[in-house]
Amino acid sequence: MSELPPNGNDDDQPDALDAFEEIIAAETDRDPDLAVIEAGSRTLRTLGGPAESGVPTRPADPEVDKALREVEAELATRWGETKLEPSVGRIAALMDLLGEPQRAYPSIHITGTNGKTSTARMIEALLGAFDLRTGRYTSPHVQSITERISLDGAPVPAERFIETYHDVKPYVEMVDAAQEYRLSFFEVLTGMAYAAFADAPVDVAVVEVGMGGSWDATNVIDGDVAVVTPIDLDHTDRLGGTPAAIAVEKGGIIKSGATVILAQQPVDAAQVLLKKAVEVDATVAREGLEFGVVARQVAVGGQLVTLRGVGGEYPEVYLPLHGPYQAHNAAVALAAVEAFFGVGAQRPEPLDIDTVRKAFASVSSPGRMEVVRRSPTVVLDAAHNPAGARATADAVGEAFDFSRLIGVVGASGDKNVRGLLEAFEPIFAEVVVTQNSSHRAMGADELAAIAVEVFGEERVQVEPRLPDALEAAITLAEEEGEFAGGGVLVTGSVITVGEARLLLGKG
């Protein structure tokens, strides 16, 4: 039977963590006192313990950990998340065999180029604060595959993830046998998520697309609310070379009678999305017109925002996330939840302000402007395209007063790496280029050649091994002195950020 290029995501991860664990195990043998590993109860060999910021670690029970690894290994035999065969036929066949679990609950479906996961987390927090049981499906994961399927705001326990996989496995095998291609890694996980949500059961599912929209595996749901975060150029070889072309694919999640929440968009993309909404008789709310950010100011650990929703104004909302783009994500999330509750249509009054404030104050977004160390400050951000890098650069400049910022960049070879580096060039005093454990990683030497053209040779250091790159960057930042304001930003890929989290004691 043929193998299938999937309808998947932009970071191919099935085998990355296992490969990296071999690296960090070897690193511990070589230098157990590696400077970049924070002192404490964790070591590179001991990955168990409580989850932090919603990122689960390896199961503490060795038998559970073994069973989870077996599931991960079986999933890894399927096509990863980067090659595409645009069709929802296989996932639709799986849903049919499972009894259409995705029809058992209403859903909010999210697409866009950047900001999808943070927006999904905010929507989930708001819905949960109003006493709804939520299911959230997002990708890619930062460290653990179980992050992708969440119930009530927390990743499903490893035991439940394993159980869900074995529940759907016989049906997956039936689809494999009947189709020309096997179901992909992403398609199987999507089926697992929809089945887990029906089994819970949830009151509402918050679902992030993997890539595109119309042919994405998640698009067997009919979202009551369709959210489109800002569209920019990414995956142009698969989605199209202009924002308008990309918008055609992403607009595929807009279904008949839905409410569409549009973040600020390029004009040509907005025109495509509005036309699609008219064609299917969907209601549209646009950022900057029907809703938006009224005011914002930097606060300790985040920002204080006033948001205008479709039902009214929500003043003095604390958001513990950095950057103007996160305020805009918050406005989009609020409008989506208002739409879900019928605010502005069946319900004229806004949502309860105290509940909204409580929800936003609880939001976290691991690997997105996440501070993981102090003295010097080390920030992780999973920006992997130029638009995301520009947003991160703006956020860093606003939230931190670094006198000297050192970049650690490990990127995938299929990304616009030059554009990514050019976006960071104004804020990086120096950049340490490296590579992560994924087979998709751009080699450090190749990345360095591009970096030298952008930064100049004197500002570029090459460290092929991520542990060495972190140590080098921290050493450079420490040269500023303890109170001088040196810092490190690790970026370029979700995989790079996840591996750095482990090295810095966050896993």
N, C-alpha and C positions, 0 to 999 in steps of 0.2 A: 504494500500500500504506500502511496506517495505521502510525503510530509508536506505540511501546509505552512506557507508564509501567512501569519495571522493578521487579524485586525487588532493591532496591539498598541503599545505605548512607546514613548520615545526613549526609554532607558531599559536596555535588555539586562535582566537581573537574575534569571533562574540559577545560574552557577556562580555568580559573583561572590556571594558570601562564603561559600565553601572554599573557593580559591583563596580568598583573603584570609580565612582562618588559618590556612596552611602558612601563609606569609607571616602572620602575627605570631603563630606558634614558633616558627623558626626565629623570629625576631627576639622572642623571649629567651630562647636558648642562647642567642648570640649576645644579648645585652639586657638582662632582666631589670637593670636600673636605667633604662632608656629615659633620657631627660624629658621627652614629651609625654610620658605616661605619668599621670598624677598619682601621688602617694595615696594610699587608702586601702580599703578592703578588697578592691578589684585588682585582678591581674589580667594580662592578655589571655591567659588560659581559662580564667573563670568568667564565663559570660552569663552565668545565671544571676538571679536577684530580681528586685522589683523593677518594673518599667519606669522610665522617667519621661515626662512630657508626652505620654501616649506612645512611646516607642518600646515595645516589649523586647526582652532579652531572650536568650535560649532558655528552654524549660529547665528548671532545677532538677526535676525527676529524670534520671538517666533513661528510663524506659520510654517516657513521653518524648524526650529529646530524640531518641533513636527512631521512634515512630514518625515524628515530624520530618526527620531527615529522609526517611524512606519515601514519604509523600513528596518532599521537595525533589528527590532524585527522580521519581516517576514523572513529575511535572516537567523536569528539565530535559526529558527525552523528547518533548514536543518542541515545535518551533518556538523560538523566543518572540520578542515583542517588536522587532524592527522591520521585518520583511512582510509585505502585505499582499493578500489576495482579496480584493474588496468584495465582500459578500456577507450577508447575515444568514445565509441558508443553513449553515451547520449549527449555529447557535439557536436558530429558530427550531431546527429539528430536535435539539436537546431539550429546549423548553417544552416542546410538544410531548416528549416522552416523560418529562417530569411533571406534567399536568399544569403547565403555564403558571409557575409560581410567581412570576413577575406581575401577574394580573391580580394578585391577592392584596395589594396595598397601593395607595397613591404614591407618586414619586415626583421628585424634583431632579431634573436632568441638567447637567452642567457641561458646557463645552467652552472653547476659547483657546488662546495660545498660552497665556500665562495667568497665574492666579487661581487656577481651578481648585487645587487642593485646599488652599487657605480659605477660599470662599466656601467650599463644602464644609470645612470644619466650623466656620462661623454659622452657617445655616443649621448644621447639626446642633450646635450649642443653643441657638435660639429656640429651635423646636423642642429640645429637651427641657429647656427652662419653662416652657408652657405645658409640661407634663405629657408630652407625646413620646412614645417609644420609637426610637430611630434606628435605622440601619444605614450605614455609610459605606460606599464602595469607592475607593480611590486608588490611584497608582501613579508612578511606581512607589515601592516602599523604600524607606530610608535604611532600615537594618533587617527587619524581620518580615517575612512574607505574610504573617498573620495580621500585620498592620492594615492590609488592604480591605479587610472585612471587619467592620466595627458594629457593635450593638450598644445602644445607650451610651455612646460617646467613648467607648473603650474597645480596643482590638479584641476579637474573639480569643478566648484562651486556646492554647495549642491543642488541648484535648478536643475542643469543639471543632477546630479547624480540621483536625485529622478525621473526626467522625463525619463531618460534612463531606469531605473528599470521598470517603468510602461509601457514603450514601449515594453519591451521584456517579461513582465510578462505573457501575454496571451499565448505566444509561449512556455514559460517555463512550464506553466500548461498543455499544449497539450503534451509535451514530458513526463511530470510526469505521465499523464494518460496512455500513450502508453508503458511505460517502467516498468520493474519489480521494479526498485528503482527510487525514486525522484532524480532530479538533486541536486547536493551538493551546499553548500555555494560557494565554489571556482569555480565550473562550471558555476553557474549563473553569478558571477562576471566576469568571463572570457568572457561569451557571451555578457555581458553589455559592456565590454571594446571594443571588436571587433565591436559591433554595433555602439558605440560612435565614433570610429575612422572612420568608413565608412560614418557616418552621418556628420562628421566635414566639409569636408573630410580631411584626413591627406595625406601627401606625403610619409610618411614612418612610420611604427610602430616599436617600440623597446619593445620587449616582454621578460620578465623574467619567466622562468618556476617556478612552485610551488615546485615540487619535482621530481627528476629523469629526465625524458625526453620523452622516447618512449610512455608511457601511460599517461603522464601529460596532463591535460585538455587543456593547451595552444597549444598542438602539432597537432592541426588541421590546423595550418599554415604551409606553405612551405617557410622557411626563405631563402631569397637570400644570407644572411650571417648567419652562425651558429657560435656562440661564446661559447667556453668552458673554464671557469675560473678554477683555480686549484681544482683538485679533491682530497678529503681526506675522511677519514672514518667518516660518519655521516649517520643516518637512516639505520644502517647496517641490522636491522631486516626486512627492506622493500626493500633495494636496493642491498644488498649483503655485504659480510664480508671482501672484498678486494678492493683496488682501481680498479683492472681490472674488477671485477664484477659490481661495481658501474658505471664504464665507459661504459659498455654494455648498461645500461639503459640510461645514459646521451647521448650516441652517437645516440640515436633514433631521435634527432632533426636534424641530418645531412641528408639533402635531396639531391636528384639527381641534379648534376650540381651546387650545392651551393659552396660558398667559406667558408672554415672552418678556424677560428682563434683560435689557441690553445695556451693558457697560458702554462707556465712551468708545467709539469705533472710528477707524478711518472712514471718510465719507463714502468711498466706493463699497466698502464692506457693509456699512449701515444700509445703503440702498438695496443691496442684495437681500439682507435679512428682513427689511421692512416689506419688500416685495413678496418674500416667502410667507410672511405672516398674513398678508392680505389674501394670498392664494388659499390658505387653509383656514381663514376666518379666525385667526388668533388675535388676542388682545396684546398690545405692546406698551411697555413702560420703559422710557429711555433715561439713562443717566444724564443729568444736566438739564432735563426738561421736567419729567414727572418726579424724579427723585435725584438725590445727590448729596455731596458733602457741602455743608454750609460753612463750617469753620473747623479748624484743627490747630492744636498747639502741642509742641513736644512736652512730654511729661516723663517723670522718672520711670524707666522700664517700659515706655511705650508712648502713647499720645492720648490727648483728650479731644474728642470730636463731637461736633453737633451735626446730626444727620437729618436730612429731610426725606421722609418716606412718602409713599403714595397716599398715606393717611394722615400725615401731619409731621411736625418737627419733634426730634428727639434730642434734647440738649444734654451736654456734659456727660457723654458716654466715654468711659475709660476703656481703651483698647491696648492690651499689653503686648503689642506688636509694633515694630518700627517701620517707618517709611510712608510717604504719601500714598503709595499704591495700596497699602493695607487699609488705609482709610476708605479708599474707593472700593476695595473688595467688601468692606463692611457695609457700605451703602448698598451695594448690589445684593449682598446677603439679606439685609433687612428688607429690601423691596421684594425679594423672592419669598420670604416668609410671610410678609404682608399679603402678597398675592395668594399664597397657599391658604391663608385664613380668610380670604375674601375681602380684605381691607380695601376701601376705595370703591368697592362694587356693592356686595351685599352688606358690608359692614362699614359705616361711615367713620367710626372713631378709630384712632390709632391704637397700636398695641400698648399694653401696660408698660410705662417707661421704666419702672423699677425692675421689672422682669427682664426687659431689654438690656438695661445696664448690668444686671447680674450675669446675664448670658455672655455678653461681650467681655466682661472682666475675667471670665473663666477660659477664654480661648487661648490655645497654644497652637503653634505650627512648627513642628520639629524640622530642623534643617533649613528654615527660612529666617534669615537674620537672627540666628540662635547663638547666644553667648554661652560658650561651654567652658571658658577658663578666664581667670583674671590674673593680672601681673605676669606677663602682659595679657591684655584682653585678646581672646581668640573667638572669632565669629565665624559661623558656618552659614553658607547660603547656597542653595542648589541651582542658582541661575545657570542656564546652559544654552541660552541663545542671546543675541544682541539686545533685544527688547528687555528681557529679564535682567541682563547685566546693567543696562542703563538705569533701570528702576532700583536695582540694588546699590549702584554707585550713588544715586541721589539719597537713598535711605541712609547709607553709611555716613555721608557728609552731614546729614541733618542730625542723626542720632548720637554720633560719637565725635569727640574732639581730638582725633588722633593727630599727633605731631608728625608721625611717620607710620604709614600703613604698608605692610608687606603682604603681597598676594601669594597664595599657594593655589596653583591652577592645574587641574587634571581634567581633560575634556575627552569627549568621544570623537572619533575620527570622522563621523558623518555629520558633524555640526559646522556652523559658520564660526570657526574658531577665531579667525582674524577679526570679525565683527565683535565677538565676545571680548577679545583682548583690547581692541580699540575703545570699547566702552569703559573698560577699567583703567586704561592708561592714565587718565588725569588724576586718579586717586591713589594709585600704587607708586610708592617711592621705588620699590624694587619688586620683582616677581620671581618666585621659585616655581619652575615648571616641573611637573611630575606626571605620573600615570597611575591609574587605578588598576584593579585586578581584572576588570572586564576584558573580554577578547575584543570588544569594540573600542577600547581606549586608544587614543592617538599616542604614538610613541613619544617619549620625553624629548628625544632629539628632534623629531619632526615638529613638535610643538615649540621647542626652543628656537628653531629656525624662523618660525613665524613671529615669535615673541621678540626676537632680536630686531626684526624689521619694524615692529611697532614701538618697542621701548628703547632700542639701542642696546648694544652688547653689554655696556657697563651696568645696566639695570637688570640683567637676566642671569639667574643661576639655575643650573640643571641638576636635579636630584631624581633619578628614575624611580627610586623607592620612596613611597609615601611617608614612611616613618622618618627617613632622612630629610625629606622635604619639610616636614613639620618641625623637626628639630632645627633645621637651618633657618627657617622663617622666625621661629621663636627667638633664636639666638640674635638674629638681626634686629628684631623688635626690642630685645632687652638692651641693646647697645644704646638706646635712648635714655636708659636709666629708669629706676623703679617708678618715679613719679613724673616722667617726662611725656608719657602718652603714646608710647609705641603700641602698635596692634597688628594682628594677623587676620586676614580674611581668607578662608578656604572656600573655593568655589569651582565652577566649571561643569559639575555633573552631580546628580543625586548619588551615584555610586561613590564618587570621591568624598562627598560629605558624609555618607554613611560609614565609610571606612575610617575617616578621620574621627568620627564620633566614638568608634570603638577604641581607637588608639588613645584618645583623650579621656578615656574612662567613663564614657556615657553609654556603654552597652553591657 
